[in-house]
Amino acid sequence: MDAVVTAGSRPLPNDPLYEATRGGYKALLDIAGKPMIQWVLDALSACPQVERVTVVGLPPYTNLFCDHPLTILEDQGGLLINTRTGVLELLQHNPALSHALLISSDIPALTPQMLQWAIGTMLETDHDFLYPVITRQVMEARYPGSRRTYLHLKDIEVCGADVICIRSEVAAEANDLWSKIIDSRKNPIKQAALLGFDTLFMILLRQYSLEQASEAIGKRLGLRARGVLCPYAEMGMDVDKPHQLALITSDLAQSGLKAAAA
């Protein structure tokens, strides 16, 4: 399975991370001695199921390393168009590619074992879209004080992971789904209309379980979608705010010291 890593974010002056980035790329923030995205590429390098990686959102000359063939593409203007561009690039090299991993560059605690879990879970079924979610209990046990935002479902509180598996042909299609998602990305009313107000209200009223919410959203979007509980808090521990940057930097620095001492 191949992977797309999205890395185009450049925090603006009103963004909590602007002081740390000063107009630079968030993906290149130093985390315990190396760029944040390099931690993600290191995890991909050590995952035997991954064959090729495309990074979208950085200048092609960016100094990054990966043990798998690596392509770096410039920012195409937004997260979803970057994702689609990355999948199309993968398909140019392997037209038979059935599924792709979509990974954010701001989850530096990612490990090869977590990627293996995501790939294995996706291939267990014939869904178009696999979206792992992490319970509040799992996240707060691993990262106390992370202050994630949680969705309150009927039977559980969850936050989303930043490793998604998608069928390549779905991600690559220039269809109405992509157009609607891209068009709605900054408009809450359009987003609600895309999901369907009935689905949105049922989620907000906590009347849907994870399985019911997955089925309803998938049906609305014309996808065979599957939400699955993820046992790894690290897959959802993205760096959006200064306290999260400090938390994950300290965590990875301590992990490095322990590994050096072992």
N, C-alpha and C positions, 0 to 999 in steps of 0.2 A: 504494500500500500504506500502511496506517495503522500506528501504533505505540503500544504500551503501555510506559511507563517505570515500573518498580517502585521505590518510594522510602520504604518504611515502616520501615526499620531504625532503632532507637534503642538504641545499645549500652548494655548493663547494666554495673554496676561491675566485673564480672569479665571484661569484654571488653577486648581490647588497645587499642581506640580510645576507651574511655570517657574517658580523660584529655583527649582532644582534643575530644570532643563534650559532655561533662558533662551527659548526659541528653538532649541535643538530637538532632535528626535527622542521621543520617550524611550524607544527601544534601545537606544544607545546609552541610557543612564548607567553609571557604574554601580554594580551590585557586587560587593565583596571582591573587587579586583578585576572584574571583566564586564563588558556590556551585558545588559539584561537579556537581550535576545540571544547572546552566545550561550547562556545557560540552557535555553530552549533547544538550540542547535546541538549542544552537547548531548542532551537527552535523546534527540532524534538520531544522532550519530551512533549511539550505543544500542539502538533498537533494531534488531535484525530483520524485523518485518518491513521496515521502511527502506525504500529503494532510491527515491529522488525527493529533493526538497526545493520548493520555490518560495523565496521571500519577496513580498510585494510591499512597497512603500518606502524603500530606501534607495539612495543613489547606487547605481551598479558597481561603483568602485569601492563601496564600503568594505572595510577589512574584517571579514567574518570567515569562519571556518566550519566545515562539515565533512564528515567522512563519506557521506553520500554525495552524488553529483548535486551541485548547488547552483541555482540561478537566482539572481537578484534583479528585480524589476522596480522601476520608479513608481511613485504614487500615481494612481489613476483617477483620484478625485473623491474617494470615499471607501468605506469599509467593504460594502457589498460588491461594488464594481472591482475593487482590488481582489476580493475573494474569487470572483468569476474569472478575472484575468489570470489569476494564479492557476486555477484548475485548467483553463484552456492551454496554458503553457505546459502543464503536465501531460495533457492529452496529445500535444504535438510530439512529445517524446515517446508516449505509450498510448496509442489510440484504444487499446484494449483495457485500459485502466477502469476497473469497476467502481471503486470507492476511493475517496480521498479524505485525509484528515485536515480539518481546518483548525488552526491553533493560533492563539493570540501570543504576541511576543512578550507580554508582560506577566507571564507566570513562570518566573525563574526557578521555582522549586520543583518543577516537573522532572520526572525520572523516567528511564526506559521502561520500568515495570508498569508504570501508570499508562504509558502508551500501549504496551502489550495488552493490558486489560481493556482499553478502549477499542482496540482493533478486534480482539477476540469477541467482545460483547457485540460489536456491530455485525460480525460475520455469523453470529448465532442465528440470526433471523434474516428475513428478506425485506427489511424496511428501507425506505429511501433516505431517512434522516434519523440519526441517533443523537439525542441531546442529554448528556449526563447532568444530574442535579445533585447537590450536596445538602444534607440536612444541617439545620442549625447546630444540633448536638455534635456532629462530626467536625464541623468547621470550628466551633468555639472550643472544643477539646484540644484541637491542634493549634489554633491561633487565637488564644484569648485576647480580646481587645481589638480584633480585626475590623469590627463594626461593618460587616457586610449588610447588604439589603436583602431581605427575605420575602419570598412570595408565600402567602398563607393559603394553603390548600385545605381541603376538607380534613385530611388526616395527618398533615405534616407541614412543616415550614422548611423551605428549600431556597438555595441560591444556585445560580447557574454555573456550570463549569465552562472553561475556555478552551476545551478540546471537543470538537464536534466531528462526527463522521457523516458524510453525505455521499449519496450515489453520484458519481462523476457526471453522468448525463443530465441529472437534475441541476447540478451546479452550473453546468456549461451552457444550458439552454438560454437563448435570448427570448424568453417568453413573457407573458403577461405577469407571471408571479414575480420575476425579478424586477420588472418595471414598476410594479405596485409597491414592492418592498422598498426599492430605492427612492421612489417618489414620496413615500410616507415616513422616511427615516427621521425627519425633523418636525413632524406634524402629528401630535397625539390623536387628533380627531381622525385623521386618515389611518393611523395605526389601529385604532379601535374598529374602524369600518372594515379594515382588512381582516381582522380576526373575527369580526361579527360581534355586534353589541351584545347579543344573547350570550355568546361564549365569554366575553369580557365580564359581563355582569355575574355570571355563574362563578367565575374565578374569584372576582372581588368579594362575592358573598360567601366564599369558601364552601360552595356546594359541589365542587369537583374534586375527586381524588387525582393523584398524579396520572394514573392510567386514563381516567375520563378526560382530563384536560389535554393529554397528548392526543387522544383520538379526536376530540372536538377540533383542536387547532389543525391537526393534520388533514381532517376532512375539509375544513374551510380553505386550506391552502392547496388542496389537491395532492397531498403527499401522504405516504405511509410513514407516519412519524412515530417515534418511540422515545418517551422519556424514561430514563433509568437512573436508579439511585447509584451514586458513585461513592466508593469507600475512601476516596483520597481527597482530603481538603486542599492539598497543594494544587489540584487541577482547577480550583476556583479562587485561589489566592492571588488575584491580580493586583497590580500596583496602580491605584488611582489617586491616592492621597498621600501626603507626607508621612503620616503615622504608619501607613502600610509600607511605604518605602523603608522607613526605619526598622519596622518589625521584620520584614523579609531579609533586609541586609544583615541584621544581627543574627537571624536564624541561619542563613547560609554561611556566614562567617564562622559561627560556632560549629556548624557541620563540617566545614573545611578543616578546622583545628582538630576536631575529633578524628577525622579521616587521616590527617597527617600523623597523629599520635598513635594510631592503631598499627 
